[in-house]
């Protein structure tokens, strides 16, 4: 039987926590470190901002363990049960580097497990998490990744991704489409280094999203994210890389994000692309229309009964076997 247990470690005086999924058998096993997306998304890929507790991070961990692959998934310091007490310690310190530091510490914690083969560790990041995995892979680290999986990586600057998401969100509100120029004006002010000052007429949900980029607790990370995309670093990756974008993803688009990434990696034999048609942003199977997704609280990502997209999971497992070599389960 596979086994799951919690682990903890220290980073800059703050306790970080995660969950390990161990396959049946003695090992040593190849392993994956799972990196969650933006905001307060926790180790299981659940968020207090979204309803439901059926997160893809936990489902991936179980599927990997069943296939003979160990994993560690972790709470960022501003996610999980201790987020509120940690925020005060990190105001003004959140940055792309601080998230990379968290990932480095998580990998080190993973290598301390005696059943993990530290030469066969892969980073799998979802959405913003893909950026952190890329930063790890393109920097000098004590424990290099054997490969990386970029799941729903933004191929456009985050500001462009955000504007497309807010356009879809605004379209669900009566007269919302006419308000989009006001969102663009606020975004332009932020890009110029000025306060957003969003128009009071904008829907409250849209104003909340815009305000999150100016919250002191999110800076300087938010300003760094605003202009970054995975396209910036993809061309520098020298290890095996799998890029996955779901055809049912209403946040990251197969063409708007996938095309620039394919252009950035043209001629790179180490980079593989997959576009599973029925996968949504968190790689659950999802055949709803974008309007239906936008109209569902929390997009319905973590609702009970939702499950990983079979094609996405098989693509990942097949790629991992080719990258890592045989697993204990022989999958």
C-alpha positions, 0 to 999 in steps of 0.5 A: 500500500502507498503511504502518506505522511506530513513533514516540516522544515525551517526557512528563514525562521518560519516553519514550512509544512508539506505532505509526502506520498510514498509508493509501496516497496523499498525504493529508492523511488524517483520523486516529484515536487508539486508546486501550487499556483498563485495566491493562498493555494495550498499543498493540495491545490485548494484555496480559501478563496474557492469552494471545495476541498477536492484539490488536484495536488492531492489527487496527483500525489496519489496517482504518482504513488500508485505509479511508483513515484514519490512526491512532496507537495507543500504549503507556501508560507502564505498558504495553509493553516499558518498563513495568517500568522506568517503574512505579518513576517513576510510583508514586503518580502514576498518575491519571485526569489522568496518563492524560489527559496521555498522550492529549494527548501522543499527539494532539500526536504525531499532529498532527506527522505531515505527512500527518495532517489535524489538524482531523479527528482522532477519539478511539477508546477501549476500556473504561477507554480510553473514560473517557480519551477522554471526559475529553479531549473534555470539556476544553479542548484545543489540538487538539480531537477532531472526534468520539469513539468509546466502545467498551465504555464502563462505564455503571455505576461501575467498582465495580459492573462489577467486582462483576458480573465477579467474580460470573461468575468466582466462578460457575466455581469450586465453591461460588463463588456462596456466596463472592460476599458476601465479595467485596461485603464487601471492596468495601464496605470499599474504598468506605469508604476502608478496606483491602479485607482480602479473605477468605482463602477467596476464589479466588486469581484474585479476590483478585488482582483486588481487590488490584490496586486497592490496589497502590501503583503503581495509586494514586490511579488505582484509587480514582478509577476505582472510582466513575467511569463514562462516564455522568458525562461523556457528557451534557457532550459536544458533538461527534459521539459513537458508543457501541458495546456488544457483545451478546457482551460479558461485562464491559460489558452492553448493558442494565446499562451501555447503558441508563444511558448512553442515559438520560444522553444522551436528546435529544442528537442528537450521540450515536449508539448501536450494539449489535452482537449478536456483538461481545465486549469487544474487538469480535471476533466471538464467539458463545460463552456468558458461561460459555464465555468466563469458562472460557477463559484470558484470555477468548480475546480475543486467540487466533490466528484471532480477528477483528474483528466485521464489523458493529462495524467497518462501523458504525465506518467508516460513522460515521467517514465521516459525521463526518470527511467523505470519505477518500482511499479513498472509503470 
